[in-house]
């Protein structure tokens, strides 16, 4: 599918001197000859975007990634991501491409877009609806959360017995409310949009609403299947976003992203406007094979 659209398949480092591209704690290993710590990648995002900077306009990689976090039905410490990036594209182009790619894959594997899964049928028939995170949470809690007021969000989290990750503030509380109140109902394929700036340090700010970024996540069967951005290509804005992540880490967020000076240097050379997507291959295969657990 991607080769036919002039994408180039690449390989990027699994061992990284600085981990980045996602919110997760890494596995740490030791390079004996150089006497340095290295990290198993939690994402290949920042390396693929370096290739965009280097003049490869369309790239993709099936990458084995590792995140040192809990295990449950839909999370495994090692998993496979398909990530692809396209220069001179944005989130709207990536929505169309992701929808076409997933439908093509399901039709090839299953012969239908009506997927039987755990006793019900999941509908992937396009066009997939768009669900606003801010609107949907506001509807569930009975008042507007668009202002991202910490006191309002904390009140609703306490009411529902929810606790955001330490140091993540209003964005973390909104995410907890969304995960508990909205996400389980997203059974058929749907794009979730309107993510706050504070929870999306690698994405560009929306051209229509400065409180949110140009980002979507694809959900089905109550699980996130994909995450995508209009990529941040302004090095000054990216540096400020990294600095905000360092502040979150200082407040106790162990999964906050870290400063990557080399990546900032790449952006200073110049990255064109770019759209990028990461798709969880294991979860997509769960749905296609009617498997309850990601380990199956």
Secondary structure, DSSP 8 states (H G I E B T S, - for coil): --GGGT-EE----SEESS--SSS----EEEETTTTEEEEE-S--HHHHHHHHHTT--EEEEEEEEE--S--BTTB-SEEEEEEEEEET--HHHHHHHHHHHHHHHHHHHHS-SEEEETTEEEE--SS-EEEEHHHHHHHHHTS--TT--HHHHHHHHHHTT----TT-HHHHHHHHHHHHHTGGG--S-EEEE-EEGGG-TTB-B-SS-TTEESEEEEEETTEEEEEEEEB---HHHHHHHHHHHHHHHHTT-TT-----HHHHHHHHH---SEEEEEEEHHHHHHHHTT-SSTT-
